């Protein structure tokens, strides 16, 4: 039988990076083995759940490309099938839990207590055979020795997580449960319940936790903890997937940049590391930069235009050739697309604001006649391309007896508003002679050197 695995998140308003990695590891194992990846939303707690929270999970998995393999067909407002399979929802499976609880009651394996239903837990230690952790013996605690039985269904009729988790895994034929190590303490209960139903439990693989760099547990407030951050900041899903693969799994040859297809080929449970993984945001940003630099031009343009639109800049107001030429000067210079509006927004704004820290350093009195001389040199250029601009600037610097940087810094600030950015010669070519001269003239006036 081919493996069947599942990702079973609770819709709590955000998708933790640890949950995303759990989904990824399950998906990778299914793809590596030719198995099935099931998505199941654990939404039995109606007070905490919302469609918006479910959408966060679904959109996050879609963005990562972690498509699930089965589920009920979704329908539109008219009831017609949309052709996309939705996940399973526990809130739609309550009859299953009621039937299973009644079966345990009828066989004397559970009993009613104060309106609730409790499971008769074994009094013997349970050995958990784990594919990552190894064999773990779970003896009863002092408290459990007094009363090891636990609630299956609360007095309000609500089934508890441990119960519905096992029932769904059993009825969905889940063969491998790959989840975070924080669930290891619950697994003895699950194994006992599987055996009470007369079946052997699935194979377990508890993967290491993701910690902050200081070793503390990641909370939703910590940097990089929410997957939504990466969607909003313009990260690439392939970069995030790549980095998540390296949190608790090793390809054995220290390769760091791996395509998802390559990981699928290599991935297996014995390669999951035993020790907890520490989240290194800087390494993720480095990987993002590597992927961003290698993007095909058309995809780079598409993502860049989307980033500008999100920042309120409509690039459709400019000629396509101009937009592409402007974006070409940014390729290989940014790591996330969220950086673009600040890095290259000057291309799409007629009025620019001078960086308040750079202006006092570049717009100094002695630089004004130098920029005026450069402005005259630019005005005399018959061809305003990068090579001609560079030659004119270097010739002017030589005539003034100064280093080229003395001209580059105030010129860059004058035409972009920032002390750093794309190659000056190329960005001037893209802006064009008229716009470049206009911005230099403005900087020479009261708003720039005149301040």
N, C-alpha and C positions, 0 to 999 in steps of 0.2 A: 504493500500500500504506500502510495506516495505521501509525503508529509503534508499535513494541513496545519497551518499556524494562524494566529489571530493577533490583531492589535485591538485592545478593548479600553479606550480612554473614557473618562468621565467628562462631560461637557461643563467645565467650570469657568469658562470665560477666556481661557488662553491655552495654547499648546506649549507645554514646557519643552525645552530643548532635549531633556532626558526622555520625554515621551516620544519626540520625533525620532530620536536615535533608536528607541525600542521598536517603533514602527519600521524603521529602516532595516534593522537587523532581522526582523521577521520577514520582511519583503525580500531581502537578499537571500535568506535561507530558502524561501519558497522558490525564488527564481533559480538558485544554484541547483536545487534538487528536482526541479520540474514539478514542484508541489503547488499548493493553493494558499493564497493570502486572503484571510477573512478580516473584514472591518466590522467591529461590533461596538455600538455606543452604549455605555453603561449609564442609562438615564433613568433608573428607577426612583431616584430622589427628585420628585417633581418640583419641590420647593427651590432647588438649586439649579435646575436646568432651564435652558431657553434655546430657541432656534438659532439665535445669534451665536451662542456658545458652540452649538453644533457646527455652524457654518465656519467658525474659526478653525475647527479641526479639519473639516472637509477641504476647505480652501488651502490650508497648510499642506496637507498630504498631496493635493493636486499640484500645488506649486513645486513640491519636491519630486513629483513624478511617480509617487508611490501608489499606483493604481491597484485597487482591490479587485478580486476575481469573481465574487459572487454576492448576491443580495437581491432583495425584491426590486422589481423594475419601478422606477419613480414615475409619477404621473403629473400632468399639468392641471390647471384649474378645471378643465373639462373632464378630467379623469382619463384622458388619453395617455398612452405610454410615451415617455420621452426617449426611450431607448437606452437610458443610463441606469445602471444598477446602483441603488442606494445601499448604505450599510444596513446591518441589522440593528434594531433598537430593542433594548431589553423591555422598555415600556410597552412594547407590542407583543410581548411573549409571557404575560402574566399567567395565562392559563397553564403554561408548561410548569411554572414554579409551583402553582397550586396542586397540580396533579402529582408532581414529585414529592411534595410535602405530605400529601395524603398517603402516598405509597409507603413512605417511611413510618408514618403513624400506624398504618395497618399492619406493618411487620414488627412493630414494637421497637423500632430503631430510633424513634423520636417520640416525644410526649408533650402534652400541653402543660404549661406552667404560667399562672397569672395572666392568662389570655394570649400568651406567646407560645410558639412551638420551639422546643429545644431538641437538639441532636444529642444522642447518647454517645459521647466521645469514648474511644478506647482508653483504657487505663495504662496501656503498655507504651513504652517509648516507640517512636516511629522513625525509621531510617528513610531519609530523603536522598535517593540517588540522583545526583545533579551532574549534568554534562559539563558544567564549567567549574563548579565549586568542589565537586567530588561528593562522597557520601557524607551526609550530615545527620547525626542522631539527634532527634528532638525529644528529650525527656519532658515529663510534666514539671511545671514549676510548682513551688510550694503552694501557691494560690490554687493552681489547677488540681493539685492533689485533693484539695477539699471539695472542689466541684469542677471537673474538667468539661462538663457539658456546656454547649454554647447555643445561642439563639439562631434559629434558621429564619423564622418569621416573627417579627415584632408584634406586640399586642394590637397595633393599629393595622395589621394585615400586610405590612411592608416587608418583603423578603430582604435579607441582609446581603451584602456584597459577596461574602464567602459562599453563600448558598447559590445565588444566581450565577456566579462565576463558574462553579462546578457543573451545574445543570446545563448551562450553555456549551461549555467545553465538551461535555459528554454528548449532547444531542447534535452538536455540529461536527463531531468526529475529529476534534483537535488532537493531533498526535504529538505535538511539541509545544510546550509553553515557554516562550522566550520573553523574559520580563526582568525588571530591575531587581537587584539584590535585596532591596527593602521589603520585597514580598516574600522572601525566604521564610520569615518567621510565621507566615500564614499557611505555608505549604503542607504542614502536618495535618491541619484541619481538612484541607482539600483532599489529600490522599485518603484520609479516613472516610470521608464522604463518598469518594469514588468507590471505595471498597464496599461501603454499605449498599451502594447501588448494584454491586455484583460485577464491577468492571475494574480492570487495572487502570491506574491513572496514566495520563500522557507522560512523556519524558519532559523533564524540567531542565531549563538552562537559565540560571539567574546571572544576569550580566552586571558588571561593576557599576557603581553609582558614578555620576558626574559631579565633581566637587569644584569649588572655586580654587584659584591658584594657592590660596592660603590654607587649603584643606577643609574649609567649612562647607556645609551642604548648600547647594544653590537654591535660593528662594526666588520667587517670581520678580523680586525687586533688583536682583543682581544683574550686572551687565551680561547681556547675551542669553538670559534665561528664557525669554519668550521668543518663539519662532517668528511671531509677527514683526519683531524688530528687524529681521533680515529682509522681509518683504518691503517694509517701509523705508529701509536705508539703502535699497538698491543693490542688495547682494544677488549673486547668481545661484540658482538652486544647485547646479553641479558643484560649485565650490563648497556650499554648505553640506551637501551629501558627502563629498570627499572628506571634509574635516570630521563629520560625525562618524564616518567609518573608522577613523583613526583613534576615536575615543573608546578604547576598550577592545579593539581588534588590531591585529598586526599582520601585515602581508609577509612577514618574515625576512624580507630583503631590504627593509628600511626605505622602500619607495614611499614618497609622500604624495605626489600628484598621481591620482589614479582615476581613470574614467569609471563610470558606474558599470559598464560592460566588463571591464577588467576585474572590478571587485566581485561581480557576480561569479566570474570564472574561478576566483581564488577563495571566495568566502566559505567558511565552514565553522561549525560551533567549536571544535577543539582549538581553533586559533584565537578564541576570545580570551583576553587576558584576565587574570585573577584579581589583580589589584585595581583599586578605584582609579578613575581617570580624572585628571585635572584640566579644567577648561582654560585654554589659553586664547583669549580673544585676539591678541596680536598675531598669533600664528594663523588664525582663521582669516584675518584681514590680509595677511601675506598671500595665502592661497587664493583668496578672492582676486587679488591683484594679478596673480599668475593667469587665472582663467580669463580675467577681463582683457588682458593684453593679447590673448590668443583668440578672442572672439572674431568670427567672420565680420567684415565691414557692415553688411546689411543688418545683422542682429545688433551690432553695436549702435548703429543709427536708431534702430527701433527702440531700444531700451533707453538711449540718451534722450530722444524726443519725449518719451513717456516721463522721464525724470523731470524734464523742463516743464512739461504740462502740469505735473503734480505740484510744481513750485509756482504755477501761475504764469508761465511763459509760453505763449503760443507761437511756436516756430513755424506754423503754417502761414504766418504773415510774411515770411521771407522766402526767397527763391530757393528751390531744392538744392541747386548747386552751391549756393552760399552756405546753407545749413550743413551740408555734407563736408564742405571745405573747412568750416569752423570746427566741426566735430573731429575731423581728421587730425587737427592739431592737439586734440585731447587724448587720442589713443595711446595707451601705454603710460599715461601720466596720472590717471586716477585709479583708485582701488574700488570704490563703490560709486554707483551712479548717483547717490544722494549728494555727492560732492560736486557734481557737475554745475548746478545752477550758480554756486558761489565761485567755482573755478573759471567758468567760461560764460557767465551771464552777460558780460560786457558786450558780447557779439550781438545780443538781442535787445539791448537797451540804448536809447539815444542819449539819455542822461546817466552819467555814472557818478558814483560817490567815491571820493578819495579816501583810502585807508587812513584813519586818524593818527596812527603811529608812524606810518611810512612817510606821510606828507611833510612833516617838519624836517625829516632827514633828507628827502630828495628835492623838495621845492625850496632850496636855500638860495640866497641872493646870487652867489657866484655861479650857480648852475643856469640861471635865466639866460644870460647871453650865449651860453653854450647850446642850450636847446633852441634858441632863436636861430643860431647858425645852422643847426641840424635841420630845422624846419625849412630854411632856405634851400638846403641841399636836397631835401625831399621834393620840394616844389620844382626843382630843375630836372627831376628824373623823368625821362621819356617812358621808361618801362618800370612799373612799380611792382616788381616781384621780389621774392626773398633774397635772391642773390644780389640784385641791384641795391636793395635796401641795406643789406649787410655791408656792401662795398662803400656806400655813401656814408654810413655811420662810422666805419673804421677810418675812412679818409678824413672825415671831420674831426675825429678824435686825434688823429695824427697832426692835423693842422693846428689844433688847440694845444697840443702837447700834453694830452691827458690819456689815461687808460680808457678802453671802450666802456668799462663798467660805469664810469662817471656819466656817460650819456645814456647807457641802457636803463639804469634805475629810474631816473626821472621820466624818461620816455615811456617806459612800461607803465608807470603810475599814471601818467597823463592819458594814456589811451585805454587802460583797463581799469584803473582805480585801485589796483592791487600790486603789491611788491613781487608777487610770484605768479606763475601761470605758464601757458604754452610758450613755445619758442617765439621770441619777440619778432624776429624777421618774418616768420611765417604768419603770425597773427596779424601783423601790419599788412601783409599781402592780402589776407582774407578780408580785413576791414576795408581795404581799398584806399587809394590816394586821397580822395576827397574827405572821407570820414576821418582818416588818420590826421590829416592836416587840420581839420576842424577841431579835433580833440586836443591837439597840441596847442592850437591858438587859444582855446578855452583855458588850458592849464597855465598859459602865460599871462592870463588876465587876473582879475581880482579874486576869483574862486581858487586859484592855484598859487602861483608865485606871489600874487598880490596880497596874500593874507599875512 
